[in-house]
Amino acid sequence: MVQSLPITSSLQDYLEVILNLVQEKKKARVTDIAEQLDIAKPSVIQALTLLKEKGLITQDRYGPVELTPEGKRYALKIRHRHKVIYGFLTQVLGVSPRAAEEDACLMEHDLSKETFERLLHFLEQQEIDAGLKKEINWDYKAKS
């Protein structure tokens, strides 16, 4: 369950951004992370230090940021929750993509495990696109 992570929702956002950058650009640099999160580089460096201390990332001095296996597992779980919530908001509730993106970012950290599992069950019963169906059936353990 994502709420049991030993990190704040802010640090969870860092993990998700790092995962996305690595998959899109093949590497995550401090500058790219700062740009994605719209924050100053010193703030990114401070957060990365905390993530390193928790064993979720590695980074050589001035090098790219890499997720550890545990960091990647947490990042994948966070992104999964984000995609499912975004899909629910856009496909079931008809929320605009922009509002759904913002709301999914907020909700992904705070939904209880029970509520998220019920949301998954609800979505399984709905007529939704194949991409969201695939996301609902995604198993993070198989991807770690």
Secondary structure, 3 states (H helix, E strand, C coil): CHHHCCCCHHHHHHHHHHHHHHHHHCCECHHHHHHHHCCCHHHHHHHHHHHHHCCCEEECCCCCEEECHHHHHHHHHHHHHHHHHHHHHHHHCCCCHHHHHHHHHHHHHHCCHHHHHHHHHHHHCCCCCHHHHHHHCCCHHHHC
